Amino acid sequence: MIRPGKAIKTGVLLFLLLFVGALGLGCSCFMAATAEPPKAAPAPAPVVQAPPAPAVDYGKIDAAASKAESAASLAEAAAKKAEMAAGKAEMAAEKAEKAAEKAEAAANKAEAIFMKKMKK
């Protein structure tokens, strides 16, 4: 036999549990519907690829090397010519110095002769 007092308490308790469950379900649905969309993670920076390396033109490299070699040989020849010219200039300076010494000696002789003639 069902006792009416206990049945009412059980009914009220079940009603309260149902109400709390419905309230919880309603709140969770409401929160899900009004929630802001999740923020997306920042997009990774795009990967910049280096341009492909240009093809090596060995012909141009060889041509540049031969031009450099010829320029070096020309510079070497010019250096030798400059060295020879410097040697010639040094020899000419020595000759000029000797000529100046001879001219000074001749001037001294002429002065001595002039002084002798003046004393007479």
TIMI-2910 file (N, C-alpha, C, CB; in pm, 1 decimal, decimal comma, always signed):
<rs>
+----------+----------+----------+----------+----------+----------+----------+----------+----------+----------+----------+----------+------+
!      n_x !      n_y !      n_z !     ca_x !     ca_y !     ca_z !      c_x !      c_y !      c_z !     cb_x !     cb_y !     cb_z ! resn !
+----------+----------+----------+----------+----------+----------+----------+----------+----------+----------+----------+----------+------+
!    +82,2 !   -115,5 !     +0,0 !     +0,0 !     +0,0 !     +0,0 !    +88,5 !   +124,3 !     +0,0 !    -94,5 !     -1,6 !   +119,1 !  Met !
!    +47,7 !   +223,2 !    -70,9 !   +123,1 !   +347,2 !    -85,5 !    +70,6 !   +445,1 !    +16,8 !   +112,1 !   +405,2 !   -230,1 !  Ile !
!   +161,7 !   +499,2 !    +88,4 !   +118,5 !   +597,3 !   +185,4 !   +113,6 !   +732,2 !   +117,9 !   +211,4 !   +599,9 !   +308,0 !  Arg !
!     +6,8 !   +807,7 !   +139,8 !     -8,9 !   +934,8 !    +69,0 !    +97,5 !  +1036,2 !   +108,6 !   -146,6 !   +992,4 !    +95,4 !  Pro !
!   +142,3 !  +1044,3 !   +228,2 !   +243,6 !  +1143,4 !   +268,9 !   +378,2 !  +1115,3 !   +203,9 !   +259,2 !  +1144,6 !   +421,4 !  Gly !
!   +409,3 !   +985,1 !   +202,9 !   +537,0 !   +948,2 !   +142,9 !   +530,6 !   +965,7 !     -7,5 !   +574,4 !   +803,7 !   +178,3 !  Lys !
!   +420,7 !   +942,0 !    -68,3 !   +406,6 !   +956,4 !   -212,6 !   +419,9 !  +1102,2 !   -252,1 !   +272,0 !   +900,2 !   -260,1 !  Ala !
!   +361,8 !  +1190,7 !   -172,1 !   +370,3 !  +1333,8 !   -203,3 !   +516,1 !  +1378,4 !   -189,6 !   +276,8 !  +1418,2 !   -109,1 !  Ile !
!   +584,0 !  +1333,9 !    -84,7 !   +724,3 !  +1371,6 !    -67,1 !   +807,7 !  +1318,0 !   -183,0 !   +778,8 !  +1318,8 !    +67,6 !  Lys !
!   +782,6 !  +1196,6 !   -221,2 !   +857,7 !  +1137,3 !   -331,8 !   +828,0 !  +1211,2 !   -461,2 !   +823,9 !   +988,0 !   -346,8 !  Thr !
!   +699,2 !  +1244,2 !   -483,2 !   +660,6 !  +1318,0 !   -603,7 !   +725,3 !  +1455,0 !   -608,5 !   +509,4 !  +1332,4 !   -611,0 !  Gly !
!   +723,7 !  +1523,8 !   -493,6 !   +785,7 !  +1657,6 !   -488,2 !   +936,0 !  +1645,3 !   -512,5 !   +758,2 !  +1726,8 !   -350,5 !  Val !
!   +997,2 !  +1543,6 !   -452,8 !  +1140,6 !  +1523,8 !   -471,0 !  +1173,7 !  +1493,7 !   -617,0 !  +1190,6 !  +1410,3 !   -381,1 !  Leu !
!  +1095,4 !  +1406,3 !   -679,6 !  +1117,7 !  +1376,5 !   -821,9 !  +1095,5 !  +1500,7 !   -908,0 !  +1024,5 !  +1262,9 !   -868,5 !  Leu !
!   +990,3 !  +1578,3 !   -871,9 !   +963,1 !  +1701,2 !   -946,3 !  +1079,9 !  +1798,4 !   -932,7 !   +832,6 !  +1766,9 !   -896,9 !  Phe !
!  +1135,1 !  +1810,1 !   -811,3 !  +1248,8 !  +1900,4 !   -790,3 !  +1371,6 !  +1852,6 !   -867,6 !  +1281,8 !  +1911,3 !   -640,4 !  Leu !
!  +1395,4 !  +1722,8 !   -865,5 !  +1508,5 !  +1668,8 !   -941,5 !  +1490,3 !  +1692,2 !  -1090,8 !  +1525,2 !  +1519,1 !   -913,5 !  Leu !
!  +1368,8 !  +1671,4 !  -1139,8 !  +1338,5 !  +1695,4 !  -1280,8 !  +1356,4 !  +1842,8 !  -1313,7 !  +1195,2 !  +1649,9 !  -1314,6 !  Leu !
!  +1310,0 !  +1931,5 !  -1223,2 !  +1322,0 !  +2075,8 !  -1245,2 !  +1469,4 !  +2117,4 !  -1247,6 !  +1245,7 !  +2153,9 !  -1135,5 !  Phe !
!  +1547,8 !  +2067,3 !  -1153,2 !  +1691,0 !  +2101,4 !  -1148,0 !  +1761,7 !  +2047,2 !  -1271,0 !  +1756,9 !  +2045,4 !  -1019,3 !  Val !
!  +1728,7 !  +1927,0 !  -1313,1 !  +1790,7 !  +1869,3 !  -1433,0 !  +1755,7 !  +1948,7 !  -1556,9 !  +1747,7 !  +1724,3 !  -1451,0 !  Gly !
!  +1626,4 !  +1986,2 !  -1567,9 !  +1584,3 !  +2064,6 !  -1683,3 !  +1649,3 !  +2201,7 !  -1680,9 !  +1431,8 !  +2078,1 !  -1686,8 !  Ala !
!  +1658,7 !  +2259,6 !  -1560,7 !  +1722,6 !  +2390,5 !  -1548,6 !  +1870,0 !  +2381,0 !  -1588,5 !  +1708,9 !  +2444,9 !  -1404,2 !  Leu !
!  +1938,2 !  +2278,0 !  -1544,6 !  +2079,4 !  +2259,1 !  -1580,8 !  +2096,4 !  +2238,2 !  -1729,9 !  +2138,3 !  +2140,5 !  -1505,4 !  Gly !
!  +2008,7 !  +2155,9 !  -1788,1 !  +2015,5 !  +2132,1 !  -1932,0 !  +1986,6 !  +2259,8 !  -2008,7 !  +1917,4 !  +2022,3 !  -1973,5 !  Leu !
!  +1888,0 !  +2334,7 !  -1963,7 !  +1854,6 !  +2460,9 !  -2030,2 !  +1967,7 !  +2561,4 !  -2020,3 !  +1728,2 !  +2520,2 !  -1970,4 !  Gly !
!  +2028,6 !  +2569,1 !  -1902,2 !  +2139,9 !  +2664,1 !  -1885,3 !  +2257,2 !  +2626,4 !  -1974,5 !  +2185,3 !  +2669,1 !  -1738,2 !  Cys !
!  +2289,4 !  +2498,4 !  -1981,4 !  +2403,5 !  +2458,3 !  -2063,1 !  +2375,8 !  +2482,4 !  -2211,0 !  +2437,2 !  +2311,0 !  -2039,1 !  Ser !
!  +2251,5 !  +2459,4 !  -2253,9 !  +2216,4 !  +2487,4 !  -2393,7 !  +2223,4 !  +2637,2 !  -2421,5 !  +2075,2 !  +2433,6 !  -2426,2 !  Cys !
!  +2174,9 !  +2718,1 !  -2325,7 !  +2177,1 !  +2863,0 !  -2343,2 !  +2321,2 !  +2913,3 !  -2349,8 !  +2101,1 !  +2932,7 !  -2228,5 !  Phe !
!  +2405,8 !  +2860,4 !  -2263,3 !  +2545,6 !  +2904,0 !  -2263,2 !  +2615,5 !  +2863,6 !  -2392,7 !  +2620,1 !  +2845,1 !  -2142,5 !  Met !
!  +2584,8 !  +2745,3 !  -2443,4 !  +2646,9 !  +2700,6 !  -2567,6 !  +2600,0 !  +2784,9 !  -2685,2 !  +2616,0 !  +2553,1 !  -2592,9 !  Ala !
!  +2473,3 !  +2826,9 !  -2682,0 !  +2419,2 !  +2904,6 !  -2793,5 !  +2471,6 !  +3047,0 !  -2793,4 !  +2267,5 !  +2905,9 !  -2788,3 !  Ala !
!  +2496,5 !  +3102,9 !  -2675,6 !  +2538,1 !  +3243,0 !  -2669,9 !  +2688,4 !  +3260,4 !  -2652,7 !  +2467,0 !  +3312,4 !  -2557,4 !  Thr !
!  +2761,2 !  +3151,9 !  -2642,3 !  +2905,6 !  +3163,1 !  -2620,5 !  +2973,8 !  +3217,2 !  -2745,8 !  +2965,8 !  +3026,2 !  -2581,4 !  Ala !
!  +3081,9 !  +3291,8 !  -2722,6 !  +3160,2 !  +3341,8 !  -2835,7 !  +3231,6 !  +3224,4 !  -2900,9 !  +3262,3 !  +3451,0 !  -2790,4 !  Glu !
!  +3249,6 !  +3234,0 !  -3031,3 !  +3322,4 !  +3124,5 !  -3096,3 !  +3466,6 !  +3121,4 !  -3044,6 !  +3319,9 !  +3140,5 !  -3252,0 !  Pro !
!  +3522,9 !  +3006,3 !  -3036,0 !  +3659,7 !  +2998,3 !  -2983,8 !  +3755,7 !  +3075,3 !  -3075,0 !  +3704,7 !  +2850,3 !  -2970,8 !  Pro !
!  +3846,8 !  +3143,4 !  -3010,1 !  +3944,0 !  +3220,4 !  -3087,9 !  +4039,6 !  +3124,1 !  -3156,7 !  +4022,0 !  +3320,6 !  -2997,6 !  Lys !
!  +4059,0 !  +3151,5 !  -3282,5 !  +4149,4 !  +3066,0 !  -3358,9 !  +4293,5 !  +3100,1 !  -3321,3 !  +4126,4 !  +3083,0 !  -3512,4 !  Ala !
!  +4373,9 !  +3001,4 !  -3323,7 !  +4516,0 !  +3023,4 !  -3296,6 !  +4572,2 !  +3111,4 !  -3407,4 !  +4594,4 !  +2887,5 !  -3286,9 !  Ala !
!  +4667,2 !  +3195,6 !  -3374,9 !  +4723,0 !  +3281,1 !  -3479,6 !  +4781,6 !  +3196,8 !  -3591,9 !  +4830,4 !  +3374,5 !  -3421,7 !  Pro !
!  +4753,4 !  +3241,6 !  -3711,9 !  +4801,3 !  +3166,9 !  -3827,9 !  +4953,7 !  +3174,7 !  -3832,1 !  +4738,9 !  +3222,1 !  -3960,2 !  Ala !
!  +5017,5 !  +3064,7 !  -3858,8 !  +5163,8 !  +3069,8 !  -3867,0 !  +5206,3 !  +3156,5 !  -3985,1 !  +5223,3 !  +2927,1 !  -3880,5 !  Pro !
!  +5318,1 !  +3220,1 !  -3968,8 !  +5369,0 !  +3306,5 !  -4075,8 !  +5396,1 !  +3221,0 !  -4199,0 !  +5498,6 !  +3382,1 !  -4030,9 !  Ala !
!  +5363,2 !  +3274,7 !  -4314,6 !  +5388,3 !  +3195,2 !  -4435,1 !  +5538,4 !  +3172,8 !  -4453,4 !  +5328,6 !  +3264,8 !  -4559,9 !  Pro !
!  +5571,5 !  +3057,2 !  -4495,4 !  +5711,6 !  +3021,9 !  -4515,1 !  +5758,3 !  +3083,7 !  -4645,9 !  +5731,9 !  +2867,0 !  -4515,8 !  Val !
!  +5860,9 !  +3165,3 !  -4635,2 !  +5914,7 !  +3229,4 !  -4754,7 !  +6024,6 !  +3139,8 !  -4809,7 !  +5968,8 !  +3373,6 !  -4723,7 !  Val !
!  +6005,1 !  +3098,6 !  -4930,3 !  +6104,9 !  +3012,4 !  -4991,3 !  +6205,2 !  +3097,2 !  -5067,2 !  +6039,0 !  +2909,1 !  -5084,7 !  Gln !
!  +6327,8 !  +3060,8 !  -5055,4 !  +6432,1 !  +3132,5 !  -5127,9 !  +6418,8 !  +3100,5 !  -5276,0 !  +6574,1 !  +3094,9 !  -5075,1 !  Ala !
!  +6448,9 !  +3198,7 !  -5359,2 !  +6442,0 !  +3170,1 !  -5502,1 !  +6545,8 !  +3064,5 !  -5537,8 !  +6464,0 !  +3298,9 !  -5585,4 !  Pro !
!  +6521,0 !  +2990,1 !  -5640,0 !  +6617,3 !  +2886,3 !  -5675,9 !  +6751,1 !  +2948,9 !  -5715,4 !  +6562,6 !  +2799,2 !  -5791,0 !  Pro !
!  +6855,1 !  +2881,5 !  -5681,8 !  +6988,6 !  +2933,0 !  -5713,0 !  +7007,5 !  +2934,5 !  -5864,1 !  +7099,3 !  +2847,3 !  -5644,6 !  Ala !
!  +7067,5 !  +3042,0 !  -5915,3 !  +7088,1 !  +3046,7 !  -6059,7 !  +7188,6 !  +2940,6 !  -6102,5 !  +7135,8 !  +3186,1 !  -6103,1 !  Pro !
!  +7174,8 !  +2898,4 !  -6223,7 !  +7265,8 !  +2797,7 !  -6275,7 !  +7404,9 !  +2859,2 !  -6290,5 !  +7214,9 !  +2741,4 !  -6411,5 !  Ala !
!  +7504,9 !  +2783,5 !  -6258,1 !  +7642,3 !  +2832,8 !  -6265,8 !  +7687,5 !  +2826,7 !  -6411,1 !  +7737,9 !  +2749,8 !  -6173,8 !  Val !
!  +7735,1 !  +2941,8 !  -6461,7 !  +7784,6 !  +2948,2 !  -6598,9 !  +7936,9 !  +2942,8 !  -6592,9 !  +7734,5 !  +3078,0 !  -6672,8 !  Asp !
!  +7990,0 !  +2823,1 !  -6611,8 !  +8134,1 !  +2805,7 !  -6600,4 !  +8208,6 !  +2874,9 !  -6713,6 !  +8168,7 !  +2658,3 !  -6598,5 !  Tyr !
!  +8144,3 !  +2893,5 !  -6826,6 !  +8207,8 !  +2964,3 !  -6937,7 !  +8239,1 !  +3107,5 !  -6900,2 !  +8118,6 !  +2961,1 !  -7061,1 !  Gly !
!  +8144,4 !  +3172,6 !  -6833,6 !  +8167,1 !  +3310,9 !  -6790,5 !  +8277,7 !  +3317,0 !  -6685,3 !  +8036,8 !  +3372,2 !  -6734,5 !  Lys !
!  +8279,7 !  +3218,6 !  -6597,9 !  +8382,9 !  +3215,8 !  -6494,3 !  +8520,5 !  +3199,4 !  -6557,5 !  +8356,1 !  +3101,9 !  -6393,7 !  Ile !
!  +8530,6 !  +3108,7 !  -6655,6 !  +8658,6 !  +3088,7 !  -6723,4 !  +8701,1 !  +3213,4 !  -6799,0 !  +8650,3 !  +2970,3 !  -6819,1 !  Asp !
!  +8604,7 !  +3279,8 !  -6865,4 !  +8637,3 !  +3402,1 !  -6939,5 !  +8686,4 !  +3510,7 !  -6844,3 !  +8514,5 !  +3452,2 !  -7018,7 !  Ala !
!  +8620,6 !  +3524,9 !  -6730,1 !  +8663,2 !  +3625,3 !  -6632,3 !  +8801,4 !  +3592,1 !  -6577,4 !  +8561,6 !  +3635,1 !  -6517,3 !  Ala !
!  +8827,6 !  +3464,0 !  -6555,6 !  +8959,0 !  +3424,1 !  -6504,6 !  +9068,1 !  +3453,6 !  -6606,8 !  +8959,6 !  +3274,8 !  -6468,2 !  Ala !
!  +9040,9 !  +3426,7 !  -6734,5 !  +9142,6 !  +3454,4 !  -6836,5 !  +9165,2 !  +3604,6 !  -6850,3 !  +9101,3 !  +3394,2 !  -6972,2 !  Ser !
!  +9057,7 !  +3684,5 !  -6838,9 !  +9073,8 !  +3830,4 !  -6843,6 !  +9157,8 !  +3878,4 !  -6725,4 !  +8935,7 !  +3900,6 !  -6843,2 !  Lys !
!  +9133,6 !  +3820,4 !  -6608,8 !  +9211,0 !  +3859,3 !  -6491,1 !  +9358,0 !  +3822,1 !  -6508,2 !  +9153,8 !  +3793,1 !  -6365,0 !  Ala !
!  +9383,2 !  +3704,7 !  -6566,1 !  +9521,7 !  +3663,3 !  -6588,3 !  +9591,4 !  +3756,2 !  -6686,7 !  +9526,9 !  +3519,3 !  -6639,5 !  Glu !
!  +9521,7 !  +3793,3 !  -6795,1 !  +9584,3 !  +3882,7 !  -6892,8 !  +9607,7 !  +4020,5 !  -6831,8 !  +9497,0 !  +3894,5 !  -7019,4 !  Ser !
!  +9513,5 !  +4067,4 !  -6749,5 !  +9533,0 !  +4196,5 !  -6682,9 !  +9651,4 !  +4189,8 !  -6587,0 !  +9405,4 !  +4238,5 !  -6607,1 !  Ala !
!  +9667,3 !  +4076,7 !  -6519,3 !  +9780,1 !  +4061,2 !  -6427,7 !  +9911,9 !  +4061,3 !  -6503,7 !  +9766,1 !  +3931,9 !  -6346,7 !  Ala !
!  +9915,8 !  +3994,1 !  -6618,9 ! +10040,7 !  +3992,9 !  -6696,2 ! +10071,5 !  +4131,9 !  -6750,4 ! +10031,9 !  +3891,5 !  -6812,2 !  Ser !
!  +9968,1 !  +4206,5 !  -6792,0 !  +9990,3 !  +4343,7 !  -6838,4 ! +10042,0 !  +4431,4 !  -6724,8 !  +9860,4 !  +4402,9 !  -6896,2 !  Leu !
!  +9986,7 !  +4414,4 !  -6606,5 ! +10032,2 !  +4492,6 !  -6491,7 ! +10176,3 !  +4457,6 !  -6456,6 !  +9940,7 !  +4469,0 !  -6370,5 !  Ala !
! +10210,8 !  +4330,7 !  -6469,9 ! +10347,3 !  +4287,7 !  -6441,7 ! +10445,1 !  +4350,0 !  -6541,4 ! +10357,3 !  +4134,2 !  -6445,9 !  Glu !
! +10406,0 !  +4351,2 !  -6668,8 ! +10491,8 !  +4412,1 !  -6771,0 ! +10506,9 !  +4562,0 !  -6745,9 ! +10434,0 !  +4387,3 !  -6912,2 !  Ala !
! +10397,1 !  +4627,6 !  -6707,5 ! +10404,1 !  +4770,9 !  -6678,4 ! +10494,5 !  +4797,4 !  -6558,4 ! +10263,4 !  +4827,5 !  -6652,5 !  Ala !
! +10490,2 !  +4709,5 !  -6459,1 ! +10576,7 !  +4725,7 !  -6342,2 ! +10723,5 !  +4711,5 !  -6381,4 ! +10540,4 !  +4622,8 !  -6233,5 !  Ala !
! +10753,7 !  +4614,9 !  -6470,3 ! +10892,1 !  +4598,8 !  -6516,5 ! +10938,7 !  +4722,6 !  -6591,9 ! +10905,2 !  +4474,5 !  -6606,2 !  Lys !
! +10851,4 !  +4776,5 !  -6678,8 ! +10886,9 !  +4897,3 !  -6754,1 ! +10910,2 !  +5014,7 !  -6659,6 ! +10776,5 !  +4932,3 !  -6856,0 !  Lys !
! +10825,9 !  +5027,0 !  -6558,2 ! +10842,6 !  +5135,8 !  -6461,8 ! +10973,2 !  +5120,2 !  -6384,9 ! +10723,9 !  +5140,1 !  -6364,2 !  Ala !
! +11008,3 !  +4996,9 !  -6352,8 ! +11133,7 !  +4971,7 !  -6282,0 ! +11253,6 !  +5008,7 !  -6370,0 ! +11142,5 !  +4823,7 !  -6238,9 !  Glu !
! +11244,1 !  +4973,1 !  -6498,5 ! +11352,1 !  +5008,4 !  -6590,8 ! +11362,5 !  +5159,9 !  -6605,7 ! +11329,3 !  +4942,9 !  -6728,4 !  Met !
! +11248,5 !  +5227,4 !  -6615,5 ! +11249,5 !  +5373,3 !  -6627,8 ! +11307,8 !  +5437,7 !  -6502,7 ! +11107,6 !  +5426,4 !  -6653,3 !  Ala !
! +11276,6 !  +5380,9 !  -6386,7 ! +11332,6 !  +5434,1 !  -6262,1 ! +11483,9 !  +5416,6 !  -6260,4 ! +11269,4 !  +5364,6 !  -6139,7 !  Ala !
! +11531,6 !  +5302,4 !  -6308,7 ! +11676,5 !  +5279,5 !  -6316,8 ! +11742,9 !  +5379,6 !  -6410,2 ! +11705,8 !  +5136,7 !  -6364,3 !  Gly !
! +11680,6 !  +5403,9 !  -6526,5 ! +11735,8 !  +5501,1 !  -6621,4 ! +11737,1 !  +5640,8 !  -6560,6 ! +11654,8 !  +5500,9 !  -6752,3 !  Lys !
! +11630,4 !  +5676,4 !  -6489,0 ! +11624,8 !  +5808,6 !  -6425,8 ! +11733,2 !  +5822,4 !  -6320,0 ! +11486,7 !  +5832,8 !  -6363,1 !  Ala !
! +11758,7 !  +5714,3 !  -6246,4 ! +11864,0 !  +5718,1 !  -6144,9 ! +12001,2 !  +5736,7 !  -6209,9 ! +11862,0 !  +5589,1 !  -6060,6 !  Glu !
! +12023,3 !  +5666,3 !  -6321,8 ! +12150,7 !  +5681,7 !  -6393,3 ! +12165,5 !  +5823,7 !  -6446,7 ! +12160,8 !  +5580,1 !  -6509,1 !  Met !
! +12057,3 !  +5880,3 !  -6499,2 ! +12062,6 !  +6017,5 !  -6550,9 ! +12090,6 !  +6116,3 !  -6438,0 ! +11930,3 !  +6053,8 !  -6621,9 !  Ala !
! +12034,2 !  +6091,2 !  -6321,1 ! +12059,8 !  +6179,3 !  -6206,9 ! +12206,4 !  +6172,6 !  -6165,7 ! +11969,5 !  +6141,6 !  -6088,0 !  Ala !
! +12263,4 !  +6052,0 !  -6167,5 ! +12405,2 !  +6037,4 !  -6133,8 ! +12492,9 !  +6112,0 !  -6234,6 ! +12444,4 !  +5888,2 !  -6129,4 !  Glu !
! +12458,8 !  +6099,9 !  -6365,3 ! +12535,1 !  +6169,9 !  -6468,9 ! +12523,9 !  +6320,9 !  -6450,9 ! +12485,9 !  +6129,3 !  -6609,1 !  Lys !
! +12403,3 !  +6367,4 !  -6417,7 ! +12385,0 !  +6511,4 !  -6397,1 ! +12465,8 !  +6559,4 !  -6277,3 ! +12236,2 !  +6544,7 !  -6377,2 !  Ala !
! +12472,4 !  +6476,8 !  -6173,7 ! +12549,8 !  +6513,8 !  -6055,4 ! +12698,8 !  +6522,5 !  -6089,8 ! +12526,6 !  +6411,8 !  -5941,3 !  Glu !
! +12747,2 !  +6425,4 !  -6169,8 ! +12887,9 !  +6428,7 !  -6211,2 ! +12915,7 !  +6551,7 !  -6297,1 ! +12924,8 !  +6300,4 !  -6288,6 !  Lys !
! +12820,9 !  +6583,1 !  -6387,2 ! +12839,1 !  +6701,1 !  -6472,8 ! +12840,4 !  +6828,2 !  -6388,7 ! +12727,4 !  +6708,8 !  -6579,4 !  Ala !
! +12756,5 !  +6832,8 !  -6286,2 ! +12754,8 !  +6950,3 !  -6198,2 ! +12886,4 !  +6962,9 !  -6122,8 ! +12637,5 !  +6941,9 !  -6098,8 !  Ala !
! +12942,5 !  +6850,3 !  -6078,9 ! +13071,5 !  +6853,0 !  -6010,0 ! +13181,6 !  +6902,9 !  -6104,1 ! +13106,7 !  +6712,5 !  -5955,9 !  Glu !
! +13177,2 !  +6854,5 !  -6231,5 ! +13276,7 !  +6898,9 !  -6329,0 ! +13261,6 !  +7047,5 !  -6357,2 ! +13264,1 !  +6818,8 !  -6459,2 !  Lys !
! +13135,7 !  +7092,2 !  -6367,9 ! +13113,0 !  +7234,9 !  -6394,3 ! +13162,1 !  +7319,2 !  -6277,2 ! +12963,3 !  +7262,5 !  -6420,6 !  Ala !
! +13141,7 !  +7271,0 !  -6156,3 ! +13188,4 !  +7344,5 !  -6038,5 ! +13341,6 !  +7349,9 !  -6036,6 ! +13135,0 !  +7278,7 !  -5908,4 !  Glu !
! +13402,0 !  +7236,8 !  -6073,3 ! +13548,7 !  +7233,8 !  -6077,2 ! +13600,8 !  +7330,4 !  -6183,8 ! +13599,8 !  +7089,9 !  -6105,3 !  Ala !
! +13534,9 !  +7333,1 !  -6299,4 ! +13576,4 !  +7424,8 !  -6406,4 ! +13557,5 !  +7569,4 !  -6362,8 ! +13496,8 !  +7397,5 !  -6535,9 !  Ala !
! +13449,6 !  +7596,9 !  -6292,4 ! +13425,1 !  +7733,3 !  -6244,1 ! +13531,3 !  +7773,5 !  -6142,9 ! +13284,7 !  +7744,6 !  -6181,3 !  Ala !
! +13569,8 !  +7680,7 !  -6057,2 ! +13674,6 !  +7709,5 !  -5958,7 ! +13808,5 !  +7738,3 !  -6028,4 ! +13690,0 !  +7590,9 !  -5860,2 !  Asn !
! +13839,1 !  +7661,1 !  -6135,3 ! +13963,0 !  +7683,1 !  -6210,6 ! +13960,9 !  +7819,3 !  -6276,7 ! +13983,2 !  +7573,4 !  -6316,0 !  Lys !
! +13844,1 !  +7849,3 !  -6338,5 ! +13832,4 !  +7979,4 !  -6407,0 ! +13846,5 !  +8093,1 !  -6307,0 ! +13696,9 !  +7990,7 !  -6481,5 !  Ala !
! +13792,9 !  +8076,3 !  -6190,2 ! +13802,8 !  +8179,9 !  -6086,9 ! +13948,4 !  +8195,8 !  -6041,8 ! +13712,1 !  +8145,1 !  -5965,6 !  Glu !
! +14015,4 !  +8082,5 !  -6028,3 ! +14156,2 !  +8087,9 !  -5986,4 ! +14241,5 !  +8158,5 !  -6092,0 ! +14210,8 !  +7945,4 !  -5960,7 !  Ala !
! +14216,4 !  +8128,7 !  -6219,0 ! +14290,9 !  +8193,7 !  -6327,6 ! +14260,9 !  +8342,6 !  -6328,5 ! +14255,5 !  +8130,7 !  -6464,8 !  Ile !
! +14136,8 !  +8377,3 !  -6310,4 ! +14096,8 !  +8519,1 !  -6309,6 ! +14163,9 !  +8592,6 !  -6194,9 ! +13943,4 !  +8532,9 !  -6298,6 !  Phe !
! +14172,7 !  +8530,4 !  -6079,4 ! +14234,9 !  +8593,2 !  -5963,7 ! +14385,6 !  +8613,4 !  -5987,3 ! +14210,9 !  +8507,8 !  -5837,4 !  Met !
! +14449,4 !  +8515,9 !  -6054,2 ! +14592,4 !  +8528,4 !  -6083,3 ! +14617,3 !  +8646,2 !  -6176,2 ! +14647,0 !  +8398,5 !  -6146,1 !  Lys !
! +14530,7 !  +8660,5 !  -6276,1 ! +14547,5 !  +8768,8 !  -6372,4 ! +14519,2 !  +8902,7 !  -6307,0 ! +14455,8 !  +8748,4 !  -6493,4 !  Lys !
! +14432,1 !  +8905,6 !  -6214,1 ! +14398,4 !  +9031,2 !  -6147,1 ! +14513,1 !  +9075,6 !  -6055,6 ! +14267,5 !  +9015,8 !  -6065,9 !  Met !
! +14586,5 !  +8981,7 !  -5999,9 ! +14695,5 !  +9015,0 !  -5909,2 ! +14815,1 !  +9070,7 !  -5986,9 ! +14737,3 !  +8891,1 !  -5827,9 !  Lys !
! +14830,9 !  +9040,1 !  -6107,6 ! +14946,9 !  +9084,5 !  -6184,7 ! +14937,1 !  +9225,4 !  -6216,6 ! +14963,0 !  +9007,4 !  -6309,1 !  Lys !
+----------+----------+----------+----------+----------+----------+----------+----------+----------+----------+----------+----------+------+
</rs>
